[in-house]
Amino acid sequence: FYDFLQSVHGLLGELLYAKNCYVCLYDARKHQKDFPYYVDERDGDTLQLSNVPYRRGLTEFVLRTAQPQIIDATRLRQLQADGEVTEGSGDMTFTTWLGVPMYLRGEIGGILAVQAYEPGIRQYDSADADVLSFVANHVSSAIERYQALDELRKSEERYRTVIENVGVGVVVVQDGRMVFANPSLVRIVGHPLDFLLSQPFHASVHPDDVEVMRERHMRRLRGEPVESFYGFRILTRDGEVRSLELSAVKIEWNKQDATLLFVVD
């Protein structure tokens, strides 16, 4: 994510003066700000922080007004006198500053800002604000996709934690083989995982129960009525016979039909 924002910063440098640039993401529910990208010739990256309290700085001024803001030293003094900007962060001796709002999922979710310190440098104008707003729209779209993928990853991690630690055996069968088996399944059937994943899914099933299991499995994949819960036996690697119970449902796994099984001893 930082690398992406760094590339955006490089692009901005070709469109307008952007030696100093930062991205702020705002969480209205927590009333907090995150700064995933902050590059400044005077502040460095010391303000590249998370969970920053909402104050009354320039960033918040853009968030409150929901408008691009062009600020020079004279306007900054006026905003300070009016109480609009009373808690600015970082070096505030810039000669020109430009911040524009970013919209995430239809609401203001942050800002994109650039600034300059050099005396005599051209002040930002409305054309610069239009350029920065155009870039901010595209950055917002990319951030939305990034956040969606990040939430999906976190959700998958949570589910994986549950599946790998639950006491029930969890199995996915596709094309006649196990394509996923959790640690509890390995313990229940008494065979190592590499064996289970390399053999037909019924390899550890007692020979007298194999035909019934295969027949029910095929009926389920065809969408025919079939018992969703039944008992069967397996043979462990040491030859021990164990009686298990199984519940199954047809699912889609990697865009192909599969069966999800829950197994208990």
C-alpha positions in Angstrom: 0.0 0.0 0.0 2.8 2.4 0.8 4.5 1.5 -2.5 1.3 2.3 -4.3 1.0 5.7 -2.6 4.7 6.4 -3.3 4.0 5.8 -7.0 1.1 8.2 -6.8 3.4 10.8 -5.2 5.8 10.3 -8.1 3.0 10.9 -10.6 1.9 14.1 -8.8 5.4 15.4 -9.1 4.9 15.4 -12.9 1.6 17.3 -12.7 2.3 20.0 -10.0 4.7 20.8 -7.3 4.5 17.9 -4.9 7.9 17.5 -3.1 6.0 17.3 0.2 2.9 15.1 0.2 0.7 13.1 2.6 -2.4 10.9 2.6 -4.8 10.9 5.5 -7.5 8.4 6.0 -10.3 9.4 8.4 -12.5 7.0 10.5 -15.6 9.0 11.4 -16.8 6.2 13.8 -13.6 6.3 15.9 -13.0 10.0 15.2 -9.4 9.2 14.4 -7.0 9.6 11.5 -4.4 7.4 9.9 -1.5 8.7 7.8 -0.3 5.7 5.7 1.9 8.0 3.6 3.7 11.2 4.8 6.8 12.5 3.1 8.0 16.0 4.0 11.4 17.6 3.7 11.1 19.1 7.2 8.9 16.7 9.1 10.3 13.6 7.4 8.1 10.6 8.1 7.6 11.4 11.8 3.9 12.1 11.2 3.3 8.8 9.4 1.1 7.6 12.2 -2.0 5.6 13.0 -5.0 6.3 15.3 -4.2 10.0 15.5 -6.9 11.9 17.5 -9.2 14.4 15.6 -8.1 17.9 16.3 -8.5 21.3 14.6 -5.6 21.3 12.1 -5.5 21.8 8.4 -6.4 18.2 7.7 -9.6 18.5 9.8 -10.4 21.8 8.1 -10.6 20.1 4.7 -12.6 17.2 6.3 -15.1 19.7 7.9 -15.5 21.9 4.8 -15.5 19.0 2.3 -13.9 21.4 -0.2 -10.4 21.8 -1.7 -8.4 24.3 0.4 -5.6 26.5 -0.9 -3.7 28.1 2.0 -0.8 30.5 2.2 0.8 32.1 5.2 -1.7 35.0 5.2 -4.8 32.7 5.1 -3.3 30.4 7.7 -3.0 33.3 10.1 -6.6 34.2 9.5 -7.8 30.7 10.0 -5.9 30.6 13.3 -7.4 33.9 14.4 -10.9 32.6 13.5 -10.3 29.4 15.5 -10.6 27.2 12.5 -7.0 25.9 12.7 -5.7 25.9 16.3 -3.9 22.5 16.5 -1.8 22.2 13.4 0.8 19.4 13.3 4.2 19.5 11.9 6.1 22.4 10.4 3.5 25.1 9.6 6.0 27.6 7.9 5.0 26.5 4.4 4.5 29.1 1.7 1.7 27.3 0.0 -0.5 24.3 1.0 -3.2 22.4 -0.9 -5.5 19.8 0.4 -8.4 18.0 -1.2 -11.0 15.6 0.2 -11.1 12.0 -0.7 -14.4 10.1 -0.8 -14.6 6.5 0.3 -17.9 4.6 -0.2 -19.7 7.8 -0.7 -18.5 9.6 2.4 -15.5 11.8 3.1 -12.8 9.3 4.2 -9.6 11.3 4.1 -7.6 13.9 2.3 -4.7 14.2 -0.1 -2.3 17.1 0.5 0.8 18.8 -0.9 2.8 21.7 0.3 5.9 23.8 -0.4 8.3 25.7 1.8 10.5 27.5 -0.6 10.1 31.3 -0.7 9.0 32.7 -4.0 7.5 29.5 -5.3 4.3 29.7 -7.3 1.2 29.6 -5.1 -1.2 26.7 -5.7 -4.3 27.7 -7.7 -7.7 26.3 -8.7 -6.1 24.5 -11.6 -3.8 22.7 -9.2 -6.8 21.9 -7.0 -8.6 20.3 -10.0 -5.6 18.2 -10.8 -5.1 17.0 -7.2 -8.9 16.3 -6.9 -8.7 14.2 -10.1 -5.8 12.2 -8.7 -7.6 11.9 -5.3 -10.6 10.3 -6.9 -8.5 7.6 -8.4 -6.6 7.1 -5.2 -9.9 6.8 -3.3 -11.0 4.0 -5.7 -7.7 2.2 -5.2 -8.0 2.6 -1.4 -11.5 1.1 -1.5 -10.3 -1.9 -3.3 -7.3 -2.3 -1.0 -9.5 -2.0 2.1 -12.0 -4.6 0.7 -9.2 -7.0 0.0 -7.7 -6.4 3.4 -11.1 -7.1 5.1 -11.4 -10.3 3.0 -7.9 -11.4 4.1 -8.7 -10.7 7.7 -12.0 -12.6 7.4 -10.3 -15.5 5.8 -7.7 -15.5 8.6 -10.5 -15.6 11.2 -12.3 -18.4 9.5 -9.0 -20.3 9.1 -8.2 -19.9 12.8 -11.6 -21.4 13.7 -11.4 -24.2 11.2 -7.9 -25.2 12.2 -8.7 -25.3 15.9 -12.2 -26.7 16.0 -12.5 -30.2 17.3 -14.5 -31.4 14.3 -12.8 -32.8 11.2 -13.4 -30.5 8.3 -12.8 -31.7 4.7 -13.4 -30.5 1.2 -13.6 -33.2 -1.5 -13.3 -32.3 -5.2 -12.8 -34.5 -8.2 -12.6 -37.6 -5.9 -9.8 -36.3 -3.7 -9.5 -34.3 -0.5 -8.3 -30.8 -1.4 -8.5 -29.5 2.2 -8.4 -31.2 5.6 -8.0 -29.6 9.0 -5.7 -30.9 11.8 -8.7 -32.4 13.6 -9.5 -34.6 10.6 -5.9 -35.9 10.6 -6.2 -36.8 14.3 -9.6 -38.4 13.8 -8.8 -40.7 10.9 -5.2 -41.5 12.1 -3.4 -40.8 8.8 -1.0 -38.1 7.9 -2.2 -35.1 5.9 0.0 -35.9 2.9 -1.5 -39.3 2.6 -5.1 -38.0 2.8 -4.5 -35.3 0.2 -2.7 -37.7 -2.3 -5.2 -40.6 -2.2 -8.9 -41.0 -3.2 -11.1 -39.3 -0.5 -12.3 -42.7 0.7 -8.8 -44.3 1.0 -9.0 -44.6 4.8 -12.7 -45.8 4.8 -13.4 -49.3 5.8 -13.7 -51.5 2.7 -17.3 -52.5 3.7 -18.4 -48.8 3.7 -16.6 -47.5 0.6 -19.4 -48.2 -1.9 -22.1 -46.6 0.2 -20.0 -43.5 0.7 -19.0 -43.2 -2.9 -22.6 -43.6 -4.0 -23.9 -41.0 -1.7 -21.1 -38.6 -2.6 -22.0 -38.9 -6.3 -25.7 -38.4 -5.7 -25.0 -35.3 -3.7 -22.9 -33.8 -6.5 -25.7 -34.5 -9.0 -28.1 -32.6 -6.7 -30.2 -35.7 -5.9 -31.8 -36.2 -2.5 -29.3 -37.9 -0.2 -28.8 -38.3 3.6 -26.8 -35.4 4.9 -25.8 -37.2 8.1 -24.7 -40.8 8.5 -22.2 -43.1 10.1 -19.3 -45.0 8.6 -16.0 -46.7 9.7 -12.4 -46.0 8.9 -9.1 -47.9 9.3 -6.3 -45.9 10.8 -2.7 -46.3 9.6 -2.2 -48.8 12.5 -5.2 -50.9 11.4 -7.6 -49.7 14.2 -11.3 -49.5 13.2 -13.0 -46.3 14.3 -16.7 -45.4 14.0 -17.3 -41.9 12.7 -20.3 -39.7 11.9 -20.4 -37.4 8.9 -22.5 -34.5 7.7 -22.1 -33.2 4.2 -23.2 -30.4 1.9 -22.5 -29.5 -1.7 -20.5 -26.3 -2.1 -18.5 -24.4 -4.7 -14.7 -24.5 -4.3 -12.5 -22.5 -6.6 -15.6 -22.1 -8.9 -16.1 -25.8 -9.2 -18.5 -28.3 -7.5 -17.2 -29.8 -4.3 -18.4 -31.4 -1.1 -17.9 -30.0 2.4 -17.7 -32.7 5.1 -17.8 -32.4 8.9 -16.5 -35.5 10.6 -16.7 -36.5 14.3 -15.4 -39.5 16.2 
